[in-house]
Amino acid sequence: MLQGRTEAAAFSVLEYLASEAPAQQFEDLVEEARLRGTTGEELERLERLKQLGLSIRSQSRRRQQREAGLSALVDTARDLAMPYDLDTLLKVITRRARLLLGVDMSYISFPDAQQGYIYVRTSDGHTSTLSVGLRLPDGAGLGSSVLANPAPFWTPDYLSDERIAHNQAIDETVRAEGLHAIMGVPLSHRNHPFGVLYVADRNVRHFTTDEIALMSSLGDLAGVAIEKAQLLDQTSATVTDLEQHSTEAEVGLRLATELSELHTRLIDLALSGGDPHSLTREVCKRLGGAIRVYAADGTVLTSASDMPERDENSVVLAAMDAHASRGPVRLADGTWAAPVSAGTVGLGTLFLRTDSPLADRGEELTRVVAQAVAIPLLLENSRTAIAVGHVRDELLDELLANPQRPPQQLMLRARRLGIDLGKPHVVVVARPEGEAQGKVATWASLYAHRMSGLKRVQDGLAVLLLPGTDPSAAARAVTEELTPLLGHPVTVSAAGPALDPTSVFHGHQEALRCLDAMTALGATGRSASARELGFFGVLLADNHDVDGFVDSTIGPVLDYDQQRFTELARTLNAYFETGNSPTYAAQRLHVHTNTVARRLERISELLGPDWQKPERAFEIQLALRLSRIRQVLLDRREAPDDTAPGEHRA
């Protein structure tokens, strides 16, 4: 009877196993037998049957879970094999990890060794603070343990786990998310970890060995997939770059071919007798846009299509930039300016604007057109212009040389060039205070041509011989025009007027001394003539023009005395000799103080209200002394000679 009940219980256990009954039914089997009064050996056998059944059931469940995990892992591996970009792949990995282990969230972090932090690259599941891009300090937390010893690391309750190197920022993030159980596995590339895959749960949870193994396998698969995705991204980027370079090369080759064809066409046209106008029309016909060519003196040689008008200063400035750089330059409005030259001699300046595809190669295009335009200019009249230009430069060199050629020869050579050295000329010396010497040479050629003068540029100095009688005005004019064009201060000195070749040489020497004096006086960046320097000008001048200095300083007073028989000059002498005291001056002159006061008022009217300022007063006193000395010498020369023949004055 006992054996029969045991067999029945055994069959019941097998049926429970076959039907995958819950564990409670196994417990109920023993409990029912106990209620029936079963005791002793029979109850022990039933208990043993229950334990065996539960053990078999647990093993079966574990096997099923393992098979399900492996199946899911195979599906994940198949999914990861798809050609994803890196960001999409990371999202797939985190989602698969969360579903495989049935946790609340999963995320991936990468370390940034240079910046000293780790950052969350992607996450899955409901998160509040653990968002993508979150930066956390390196060297702490669960991830640092995973990377230090590349192996899975997990904790059932993060905040209470003392094995982990805690950090306040990381702990606050975990606390804000409400996380407890966390597991991390390394993402490796050829045994070198480069990131960590995490799964986390908001409950205290002990991960099983099967779950740890599953996560470890997923980490290995993910590392390979990430490496593949990175290589794919790099390959795609390389292919894109190659395609772009190939396209650019094709476009460049096509443009180079078009440019070569245009160059050949323009050269053929120029050598066939085409003039600049026909060349510019051909360029506009092929490319569209507009062209204008200026001669060396700034006049328009030819123009094709509608080129915007430019003021004289902008033309001069663009020409200076182009000739100084010896190649095309791009202006602020997109127009290209290029020198039209034959060797080192400038024939003009070309302005080009086009909207064709060749506009992307504007520098090469402009250079090609400028070279073609230079051919007819050279064939037509540039040889004569070059010869004349050299002759004019050589003439000024000879005028400034020491010793000079005979003046008559120089005047004859100048007259052949349309320059009359018998008429007044001024010598102007300009020194730019900056890196602009190439531009100065271009400007000097244009300015000398415009002013019917001569130029020379040497050792950073531009020397101009210009028609005129006022060196001060000429120096100011050069400063006002050249300084804005260069964008640098320019120190300008002038001397003259010169009325013959010899005085041109002396005027040049005087202008150089004036320039040195201005530098010594700290007056760089300004303009002046020897005459404007007053007493210093008298010292600097070759001829020591005392009369000119006296007349320019106190001439109105001397003229007033001569015309009205007054004593203003004598009053000035007494005033200065008595320490600028009207009272003492009146005593020395034996007149009333009011008389001196009225005379000083008249002097202020004649010389200006600032005549008593120290610098002006010094020049007036010097002029008074020079005037007295001059008068003494004149009186001595005009005195009659009363001595008899053979007698000598004592």
C-alpha positions as CSV (number, residue, x, y, z in Angstrom):
1,M,0.0,0.0,0.0
2,L,2.8,2.4,0.9
3,Q,4.7,1.6,-2.3
4,G,1.6,2.3,-4.3
5,R,1.1,5.8,-2.8
6,T,4.8,6.6,-3.5
7,E,4.5,5.6,-7.1
8,A,1.4,7.7,-7.5
9,A,3.2,10.7,-6.0
10,A,6.1,10.0,-8.4
11,F,3.8,10.0,-11.4
12,S,2.3,13.3,-10.1
13,V,5.7,14.9,-10.0
14,L,6.4,13.7,-13.6
15,E,3.1,15.2,-14.7
16,Y,3.9,18.5,-13.0
17,L,7.3,18.5,-14.8
18,A,5.8,17.7,-18.1
19,S,3.1,20.4,-17.8
20,E,5.7,23.0,-16.4
21,A,3.5,23.4,-13.4
22,P,4.4,26.1,-10.9
23,A,6.6,25.3,-7.9
24,Q,3.6,25.7,-5.5
25,Q,2.0,22.5,-6.9
26,F,5.1,20.5,-5.8
27,E,4.7,22.0,-2.4
28,D,1.0,21.2,-2.3
29,L,1.7,17.5,-3.1
30,V,3.7,17.1,0.1
31,E,1.3,19.3,2.1
32,E,-1.8,17.2,1.1
33,A,0.0,14.0,2.2
34,R,0.8,15.5,5.5
35,L,-2.9,16.5,6.0
36,R,-3.8,12.9,5.3
37,G,-1.7,11.8,8.2
38,T,1.3,10.5,6.2
39,T,4.3,10.3,8.3
40,G,7.6,8.6,8.6
41,E,9.3,7.0,5.7
42,E,6.5,7.7,3.3
43,L,6.6,11.5,4.0
44,E,10.4,11.5,3.6
45,R,10.1,9.9,0.2
46,L,7.5,12.4,-0.9
47,E,9.7,15.2,0.3
48,R,12.6,13.7,-1.7
49,L,10.4,13.5,-4.8
50,K,9.4,17.1,-4.4
51,Q,13.0,18.3,-4.1
52,L,14.1,16.2,-7.2
53,G,11.1,17.6,-9.1
54,L,11.9,21.2,-8.2
55,S,15.6,20.7,-9.0
56,I,14.7,19.2,-12.5
57,R,12.3,22.1,-13.0
58,S,15.0,24.7,-12.1
59,Q,17.5,23.2,-14.4
60,S,15.0,23.1,-17.2
61,R,14.1,26.7,-16.6
62,R,17.8,27.7,-16.5
63,R,18.5,25.8,-19.8
64,Q,15.5,27.5,-21.4
65,Q,16.7,30.9,-20.3
66,R,20.2,30.1,-21.5
67,E,18.9,29.0,-24.9
68,A,16.7,32.1,-25.1
69,G,19.7,34.3,-24.2
70,L,21.8,32.6,-26.8
71,S,19.1,32.9,-29.4
72,A,18.7,36.5,-28.6
73,L,22.5,37.0,-28.7
74,V,22.5,35.3,-32.2
75,D,19.7,37.7,-33.3
76,T,21.7,40.6,-31.8
77,A,24.9,39.5,-33.7
78,R,22.9,39.3,-36.9
79,D,21.4,42.8,-36.2
80,L,24.9,44.2,-35.4
81,A,26.2,42.9,-38.7
82,M,24.0,45.4,-40.6
83,P,25.8,48.4,-42.1
84,Y,24.9,51.0,-39.6
85,D,26.6,54.3,-39.0
86,L,28.2,54.6,-35.6
87,D,25.5,56.6,-33.8
88,T,22.7,54.2,-35.0
89,L,24.8,51.2,-34.1
90,L,25.3,52.4,-30.5
91,K,21.6,52.9,-30.2
92,V,21.0,49.3,-31.4
93,I,23.5,48.0,-28.9
94,T,22.1,49.8,-25.9
95,R,18.5,48.7,-26.8
96,R,19.5,45.1,-27.2
97,A,21.4,45.1,-23.9
98,R,18.4,46.5,-22.0
99,L,16.0,43.9,-23.6
100,L,18.3,41.0,-23.1
101,L,18.6,41.4,-19.4
102,G,15.3,43.0,-18.8
103,V,16.7,46.1,-17.0
104,D,15.4,49.6,-16.7
105,M,18.1,51.3,-18.8
106,S,21.4,50.8,-20.6
107,Y,24.1,53.2,-21.8
108,I,27.6,53.4,-23.3
109,S,30.4,55.8,-22.2
110,F,33.7,56.6,-23.8
111,P,36.7,58.1,-22.0
112,D,38.4,61.3,-23.2
113,A,42.0,61.0,-21.9
114,Q,43.1,64.4,-23.1
115,Q,40.3,66.2,-21.3
116,G,40.3,63.9,-18.3
117,Y,36.6,62.9,-18.2
118,I,34.2,60.2,-19.5
119,Y,31.1,61.1,-21.5
120,V,27.9,59.3,-22.2
121,R,27.7,58.7,-26.0
122,T,24.2,57.0,-26.1
123,S,21.5,55.6,-23.7
124,D,18.3,53.6,-23.8
125,G,15.4,53.5,-21.4
126,H,13.7,56.2,-19.4
127,T,16.4,58.6,-18.1
128,S,16.3,61.9,-16.4
129,T,19.9,63.1,-15.8
130,L,21.9,60.4,-17.5
131,S,21.5,62.0,-20.9
132,V,23.6,61.8,-24.0
133,G,26.7,64.1,-23.8
134,L,26.8,64.0,-19.9
135,R,30.4,64.4,-18.8
136,L,31.6,62.7,-15.6
137,P,35.0,62.7,-14.0
138,D,37.5,60.0,-15.0
139,G,39.2,57.6,-12.6
140,A,36.1,56.9,-10.4
141,G,32.9,54.9,-10.6
142,L,32.2,51.5,-11.8
143,G,33.5,52.2,-15.3
144,S,37.0,53.0,-14.1
145,S,37.2,49.5,-12.6
146,V,36.0,47.9,-15.9
147,L,38.7,49.8,-17.9
148,A,41.5,49.3,-15.4
149,N,41.0,45.5,-15.5
150,P,39.1,44.8,-18.7
151,A,36.5,42.4,-17.4
152,P,32.8,42.6,-16.4
153,F,32.1,44.3,-13.1
154,W,28.7,44.4,-11.3
155,T,27.1,45.5,-8.1
156,P,23.7,44.8,-6.7
157,D,23.5,48.2,-5.0
158,Y,25.9,50.8,-6.3
159,L,25.7,53.5,-3.6
160,S,26.3,51.0,-0.8
161,D,29.1,49.1,-2.5
162,E,32.5,49.9,-0.9
163,R,34.5,48.2,-3.6
164,I,33.8,51.1,-6.0
165,A,35.9,54.3,-6.0
166,H,33.0,56.7,-5.4
167,N,32.8,60.2,-6.8
168,Q,30.3,62.9,-5.7
169,A,29.3,63.8,-9.2
170,I,28.8,60.2,-10.3
171,D,27.0,59.3,-7.0
172,E,24.6,62.3,-7.5
173,T,23.8,61.1,-11.0
174,V,23.1,57.5,-9.8
175,R,21.0,58.8,-6.9
176,A,19.0,61.1,-9.2
177,E,18.2,58.2,-11.6
178,G,17.3,55.9,-8.6
179,L,19.6,53.2,-9.8
180,H,20.8,50.3,-7.6
181,A,22.1,47.3,-9.6
182,I,24.6,48.2,-12.3
183,M,26.8,46.0,-14.5
184,G,29.5,47.2,-16.9
185,V,31.4,45.2,-19.5
186,P,34.3,46.5,-21.6
187,L,34.1,47.4,-25.3
188,S,37.4,46.4,-26.7
189,H,39.4,46.8,-29.9
190,R,42.1,44.1,-30.3
191,N,42.3,43.7,-26.5
192,H,42.4,47.4,-25.9
193,P,39.3,48.7,-24.1
194,F,37.9,51.9,-25.6
195,G,34.5,52.2,-23.8
196,V,32.1,50.6,-21.4
197,L,28.6,49.1,-22.0
198,Y,26.4,49.4,-18.9
199,V,23.0,47.9,-17.9
200,A,21.3,49.3,-14.8
201,D,18.2,48.5,-12.8
202,R,16.3,50.6,-10.2
203,N,16.0,47.6,-7.9
204,V,18.5,45.8,-5.9
205,R,19.4,42.8,-8.1
206,H,22.0,40.1,-8.1
207,F,23.1,39.3,-11.6
208,T,23.5,35.6,-12.4
209,T,26.6,34.0,-14.0
210,D,24.5,33.4,-17.1
211,E,23.6,37.1,-17.3
212,I,27.2,38.2,-16.8
213,A,28.4,35.8,-19.5
214,L,25.6,37.0,-21.8
215,M,26.6,40.7,-21.3
216,S,30.3,39.8,-21.7
217,S,29.5,38.1,-25.1
218,L,27.4,41.1,-26.1
219,G,30.3,43.4,-25.2
220,D,32.6,41.4,-27.4
221,L,30.2,41.5,-30.3
222,A,29.6,45.2,-29.8
223,G,33.3,46.0,-29.8
224,V,33.8,44.3,-33.2
225,A,30.7,46.0,-34.6
226,I,31.8,49.4,-33.4
227,E,35.2,48.9,-34.9
228,K,33.6,47.9,-38.2
229,A,31.3,50.9,-38.1
230,Q,34.2,53.2,-37.4
231,L,36.1,51.7,-40.3
232,L,33.0,52.0,-42.5
233,D,32.6,55.7,-41.5
234,Q,36.2,56.3,-42.3
235,T,36.0,54.5,-45.6
236,S,32.8,56.5,-46.5
237,A,34.5,59.7,-45.5
238,T,37.6,58.8,-47.6
239,V,35.4,57.8,-50.6
240,T,33.5,61.1,-50.2
241,D,36.8,63.0,-50.2
242,L,38.1,61.1,-53.2
243,E,34.9,61.8,-55.1
244,Q,35.0,65.5,-54.2
245,H,38.7,65.7,-55.2
246,S,37.9,63.8,-58.4
247,T,35.1,66.3,-59.2
248,E,37.4,69.2,-58.3
249,A,40.1,67.8,-60.5
250,E,37.7,67.3,-63.4
251,V,36.5,70.9,-63.0
252,G,40.0,72.2,-62.7
253,L,41.1,70.3,-65.8
254,R,38.2,71.6,-67.8
255,L,38.9,75.2,-66.6
256,A,42.6,74.8,-67.3
257,T,41.7,73.6,-70.8
258,E,39.4,76.6,-71.4
259,L,42.1,78.9,-70.0
260,S,44.7,77.5,-72.3
261,E,42.4,77.8,-75.3
262,L,41.6,81.4,-74.4
263,H,45.3,82.2,-74.0
264,T,46.1,80.6,-77.4
265,R,43.3,82.5,-79.0
266,L,44.3,85.9,-77.5
267,I,48.0,85.5,-78.4
268,D,47.1,84.5,-82.0
269,L,44.8,87.5,-82.2
270,A,47.4,89.8,-80.8
271,L,50.2,88.5,-83.1
272,S,47.8,88.8,-86.1
273,G,47.6,92.6,-85.5
274,G,44.7,92.8,-83.1
275,D,44.6,96.0,-81.1
276,P,43.8,96.1,-77.3
277,H,40.1,96.9,-78.1
278,S,39.7,93.8,-80.2
279,L,41.3,91.7,-77.5
280,T,39.1,93.0,-74.8
281,R,36.0,92.4,-76.9
282,E,37.1,88.8,-77.6
283,V,37.5,88.2,-73.8
284,C,34.0,89.7,-73.1
285,K,32.5,87.6,-75.9
286,R,33.9,84.4,-74.4
287,L,33.5,85.1,-70.7
288,G,31.1,87.9,-70.4
289,G,31.8,90.6,-67.7
290,A,33.6,93.8,-68.4
291,I,37.2,94.9,-69.0
292,R,39.0,98.3,-68.9
293,V,42.6,99.1,-69.7
294,Y,44.3,102.2,-68.4
295,A,47.6,103.6,-69.8
296,A,50.6,104.4,-67.6
297,D,49.4,108.0,-67.2
298,G,46.0,106.9,-66.0
299,T,44.0,107.6,-69.2
300,V,41.6,105.0,-70.5
301,L,43.0,103.0,-73.5
302,T,40.1,100.7,-74.1
303,S,37.0,99.5,-72.4
304,A,34.6,96.6,-73.2
305,S,31.1,96.1,-71.7
306,D,29.9,98.1,-68.7
307,M,32.8,98.5,-66.3
308,P,31.8,100.7,-63.3
309,E,33.4,104.1,-63.3
310,R,36.3,104.6,-60.8
311,D,37.6,107.8,-59.4
312,E,41.2,108.8,-60.0
313,N,42.4,107.9,-56.5
314,S,41.0,104.4,-56.6
315,V,42.5,103.8,-60.1
316,V,45.9,105.0,-58.9
317,L,45.7,102.9,-55.7
318,A,44.8,99.7,-57.6
319,A,47.5,100.3,-60.1
320,M,50.0,100.8,-57.3
321,D,49.0,97.5,-55.6
322,A,49.1,95.6,-58.9
323,H,52.5,96.9,-60.0
324,A,54.0,96.5,-56.5
325,S,52.9,92.9,-56.3
326,R,53.9,92.3,-60.0
327,G,50.7,90.3,-60.5
328,P,46.9,90.4,-60.3
329,V,45.3,91.6,-57.1
330,R,41.7,91.3,-56.2
331,L,39.9,94.5,-55.2
332,A,37.2,94.9,-52.6
333,D,34.4,94.8,-55.1
334,G,35.6,91.5,-56.7
335,T,37.3,93.2,-59.7
336,W,40.8,92.0,-60.6
337,A,43.6,94.5,-61.3
338,A,46.7,93.4,-63.1
339,P,49.8,95.2,-64.4
340,V,50.3,95.4,-68.1
341,S,54.0,95.5,-68.5
342,A,56.9,94.7,-70.8
343,G,59.7,93.4,-68.6
344,T,60.1,95.9,-65.7
345,V,58.4,98.8,-67.5
346,G,54.8,99.3,-66.8
347,L,52.6,100.0,-69.8
348,G,49.3,100.3,-68.0
349,T,46.8,98.5,-65.7
350,L,44.0,96.1,-66.6
351,F,40.7,95.8,-64.7
352,L,38.7,92.6,-65.3
353,R,35.4,91.4,-63.9
354,T,33.6,88.2,-65.1
355,D,30.9,85.9,-63.9
356,S,32.0,82.9,-66.0
357,P,33.2,79.6,-64.4
358,L,36.8,80.8,-65.0
359,A,36.1,83.5,-62.4
360,D,37.2,80.9,-59.8
361,R,40.6,81.1,-61.4
362,G,40.5,84.9,-61.6
363,E,44.3,85.4,-60.9
364,E,45.4,83.1,-63.7
365,L,42.7,84.5,-66.1
366,T,43.6,88.1,-65.4
367,R,47.3,87.4,-65.9
368,V,46.6,85.7,-69.2
369,V,44.5,88.7,-70.5
370,A,47.1,91.2,-69.3
371,Q,49.9,89.4,-71.1
372,A,47.9,89.4,-74.3
373,V,47.0,93.0,-74.0
374,A,50.7,93.9,-73.5
375,I,51.6,92.6,-76.9
376,P,49.8,95.2,-79.1
377,L,50.7,98.0,-76.7
378,L,54.4,97.0,-77.0
379,L,54.1,96.7,-80.8
380,E,52.3,99.9,-81.2
381,N,54.0,102.5,-79.0
382,S,55.5,100.9,-75.9
383,R,59.0,100.9,-77.4
384,T,58.9,104.6,-77.9
385,A,57.3,105.0,-74.4
386,I,60.0,102.8,-72.9
387,A,62.8,104.7,-74.6
388,V,61.4,108.0,-73.6
389,G,60.8,106.8,-70.0
390,H,64.5,105.7,-69.8
391,V,65.7,108.9,-71.2
392,R,63.6,111.0,-68.8
393,D,64.9,108.9,-65.9
394,E,68.5,109.3,-67.1
395,L,68.1,113.1,-67.4
396,L,67.1,113.5,-63.8
397,D,69.9,111.2,-62.7
398,E,72.4,113.4,-64.6
399,L,70.8,116.6,-63.1
400,L,71.3,115.2,-59.6
401,A,74.8,113.8,-60.3
402,N,78.0,115.4,-59.1
403,P,79.8,116.5,-61.2
404,Q,77.2,117.5,-63.7
405,R,77.5,117.7,-67.4
406,P,77.7,121.2,-68.9
407,P,74.4,123.0,-68.2
408,Q,73.8,123.8,-71.8
409,Q,73.8,120.1,-72.8
410,L,71.4,119.3,-70.0
411,M,69.0,122.1,-71.0
412,L,69.1,121.0,-74.6
413,R,68.3,117.4,-73.7
414,A,65.5,118.5,-71.4
415,R,64.0,120.7,-74.1
416,R,63.9,117.7,-76.5
417,L,61.7,116.0,-73.9
418,G,59.4,119.0,-73.6
419,I,61.0,120.3,-70.3
420,D,62.2,123.8,-70.0
421,L,64.8,124.0,-67.2
422,G,64.9,127.7,-67.6
423,K,61.5,128.0,-66.0
424,P,61.0,127.5,-62.2
425,H,61.0,124.0,-60.9
426,V,60.9,122.6,-57.4
427,V,62.6,119.5,-56.1
428,V,60.5,117.2,-53.9
429,V,61.8,114.3,-51.9
430,A,59.3,111.8,-50.4
431,R,60.2,109.0,-47.9
432,P,57.4,106.5,-47.0
433,E,57.6,105.5,-43.3
434,G,56.5,101.9,-44.0
435,E,56.7,98.8,-46.3
436,A,55.5,100.5,-49.5
437,Q,58.5,101.2,-51.7
438,G,57.2,99.2,-54.6
439,K,54.0,101.2,-54.6
440,V,55.9,104.5,-54.4
441,A,57.7,103.7,-57.6
442,T,54.5,103.2,-59.5
443,W,52.9,106.3,-58.0
444,A,56.0,108.4,-58.7
445,S,55.8,107.4,-62.4
446,L,52.1,108.3,-62.6
447,Y,52.5,111.6,-60.7
448,A,55.5,112.8,-62.6
449,H,53.7,112.0,-65.9
450,R,50.6,113.9,-64.7
451,M,52.6,116.9,-63.5
452,S,54.9,117.0,-66.6
453,G,57.9,116.4,-64.4
454,L,60.7,113.9,-63.8
455,K,61.1,111.2,-61.2
456,R,63.7,108.9,-59.6
457,V,63.2,106.3,-57.0
458,Q,66.3,105.1,-55.2
459,D,67.1,103.8,-51.7
460,G,63.5,104.1,-50.6
461,L,63.3,107.8,-51.6
462,A,61.2,109.2,-54.4
463,V,62.7,112.4,-56.0
464,L,60.4,114.6,-58.1
465,L,61.4,117.6,-60.3
466,L,58.1,119.4,-60.8
467,P,57.3,122.7,-62.5
468,G,56.4,125.4,-59.9
469,T,57.7,128.2,-57.7
470,D,56.3,127.2,-54.3
471,P,58.2,124.2,-52.8
472,S,56.0,124.2,-49.6
473,A,52.8,123.8,-51.7
474,A,54.4,121.1,-53.8
475,A,55.4,119.2,-50.6
476,R,51.9,119.5,-49.2
477,A,50.3,118.3,-52.4
478,V,52.5,115.2,-52.5
479,T,51.8,114.4,-48.8
480,E,48.0,114.8,-49.2
481,E,47.9,112.5,-52.2
482,L,50.5,109.8,-51.3
483,T,49.7,109.3,-47.6
484,P,46.1,108.0,-48.1
485,L,47.2,105.8,-51.1
486,L,49.9,104.1,-49.1
487,G,48.1,103.9,-45.8
488,H,51.5,104.9,-44.2
489,P,52.9,108.2,-43.1
490,V,55.1,109.9,-45.6
491,T,57.8,112.5,-44.8
492,V,58.2,115.0,-47.6
493,S,60.7,117.8,-48.0
494,A,61.1,120.3,-50.9
495,A,63.4,123.1,-52.0
496,G,63.5,125.6,-54.8
497,P,62.6,127.1,-57.1
498,A,65.4,126.1,-59.4
499,L,66.0,128.1,-62.6
500,D,68.9,126.1,-64.2
501,P,70.4,122.6,-64.1
502,T,73.0,123.6,-61.4
503,S,70.3,124.9,-59.1
504,V,68.4,121.6,-59.5
505,F,71.4,119.8,-58.0
506,H,71.7,122.3,-55.1
507,G,67.9,122.1,-54.6
508,H,68.1,118.4,-54.3
509,Q,70.9,118.6,-51.7
510,E,68.9,121.2,-49.8
511,A,65.8,119.0,-49.9
512,L,67.8,116.1,-48.5
513,R,69.2,118.2,-45.7
514,C,65.7,119.4,-45.0
515,L,64.5,115.8,-44.8
516,D,67.3,114.9,-42.4
517,A,66.5,118.0,-40.2
518,M,62.8,117.0,-40.1
519,T,63.8,113.5,-39.0
520,A,66.1,114.9,-36.3
521,L,63.3,117.3,-35.1
522,G,60.8,114.4,-34.9
523,A,58.7,115.8,-37.7
524,T,58.4,112.5,-39.7
525,G,55.1,111.9,-41.5
526,R,54.8,115.6,-42.4
527,S,55.8,118.0,-45.2
528,A,58.0,121.1,-45.1
529,S,60.4,123.1,-47.2
530,A,63.7,124.7,-46.2
531,R,61.9,128.1,-46.3
532,E,59.3,126.9,-43.8
533,L,62.0,125.8,-41.4
534,G,63.0,129.4,-40.8
535,F,66.4,129.8,-39.2
536,F,67.1,126.1,-39.8
537,G,66.3,126.6,-43.4
538,V,68.9,129.3,-43.7
539,L,71.5,127.0,-42.3
540,L,70.4,124.1,-44.5
541,A,70.3,126.1,-47.8
542,D,73.3,126.0,-50.2
543,N,73.0,129.7,-50.9
544,H,72.1,130.8,-47.3
545,D,69.3,133.0,-48.4
546,V,69.5,135.6,-45.6
547,D,67.4,138.2,-47.5
548,G,64.6,135.7,-48.0
549,F,64.7,134.7,-44.4
550,V,64.6,138.4,-43.2
551,D,61.9,139.3,-45.6
552,S,59.7,136.3,-44.7
553,T,60.1,137.0,-41.0
554,I,60.0,140.8,-40.5
555,G,59.5,142.0,-44.0
556,P,56.1,143.7,-43.3
557,V,57.7,145.7,-40.4
558,L,60.7,146.9,-42.5
559,D,58.4,147.8,-45.4
560,Y,56.1,149.8,-43.0
561,D,59.1,151.7,-41.6
562,Q,60.4,152.5,-45.0
563,Q,57.1,153.7,-46.4
564,R,56.0,155.7,-43.3
565,F,59.3,156.7,-41.8
566,T,58.4,154.9,-38.5
567,E,60.7,153.1,-36.0
568,L,58.8,149.8,-35.5
569,A,62.0,147.7,-36.1
570,R,64.0,149.9,-33.6
571,T,61.1,149.5,-31.1
572,L,61.2,145.7,-31.6
573,N,65.0,145.7,-30.9
574,A,64.5,147.7,-27.7
575,Y,61.6,145.5,-26.6
576,F,63.5,142.3,-26.9
577,E,66.8,143.8,-25.5
578,T,64.9,144.9,-22.3
579,G,63.4,141.5,-21.6
580,N,60.1,142.1,-23.4
581,S,59.3,145.1,-21.1
582,P,57.4,148.0,-22.7
583,T,58.4,150.3,-19.8
584,Y,62.1,149.7,-20.1
585,A,61.9,149.8,-23.9
586,A,60.2,153.3,-23.7
587,Q,63.0,154.5,-21.4
588,R,65.7,153.2,-23.9
589,L,63.9,154.9,-26.8
590,H,63.2,158.1,-24.8
591,V,59.5,157.9,-25.6
592,H,56.3,157.5,-23.6
593,T,55.2,154.0,-22.6
594,N,51.9,154.5,-24.5
595,T,53.9,155.1,-27.7
596,V,55.7,151.8,-27.3
597,A,52.3,150.1,-26.6
598,R,50.8,151.6,-29.8
599,R,53.8,150.5,-31.8
600,L,53.6,146.9,-30.4
601,E,49.9,146.8,-31.4
602,R,50.8,147.9,-35.0
603,I,53.5,145.2,-35.0
604,S,50.9,142.6,-34.0
605,E,48.8,143.7,-36.9
606,L,51.7,143.3,-39.3
607,L,53.3,140.1,-38.0
608,G,50.2,138.3,-36.5
609,P,49.1,137.8,-32.9
610,D,51.6,135.0,-32.2
611,W,54.8,136.9,-32.9
612,Q,55.7,136.8,-29.2
613,K,55.6,133.1,-28.9
614,P,59.1,131.7,-28.1
615,E,59.9,130.0,-31.4
616,R,58.6,132.9,-33.5
617,A,60.2,135.5,-31.2
618,F,63.6,133.8,-31.6
619,E,63.3,134.0,-35.4
620,I,62.3,137.6,-35.3
621,Q,65.3,138.5,-33.1
622,L,67.6,136.6,-35.4
623,A,66.0,138.4,-38.4
624,L,66.5,141.8,-36.7
625,R,70.2,141.1,-36.1
626,L,70.7,139.9,-39.6
627,S,68.9,143.0,-40.9
628,R,71.2,145.3,-38.9
629,I,74.3,143.4,-40.0
630,R,73.1,143.5,-43.6
631,Q,72.5,147.3,-43.4
632,V,75.9,147.9,-41.8
633,L,77.6,146.0,-44.6
634,L,75.6,147.9,-47.2
635,D,76.5,151.3,-45.7
636,R,80.2,150.4,-45.5
637,R,80.2,149.3,-49.1
638,E,78.5,152.5,-50.3
639,A,80.7,154.9,-48.2
640,P,82.9,157.3,-50.5
641,D,86.6,156.7,-50.6
642,D,88.3,160.0,-49.5
643,T,91.8,158.7,-49.3
644,A,94.4,160.1,-51.6
645,P,96.4,157.9,-54.0
646,G,99.0,156.0,-52.2
647,E,97.3,156.5,-48.8
648,H,95.7,153.8,-46.8
649,R,92.9,153.9,-44.2
650,A,93.9,153.3,-40.7
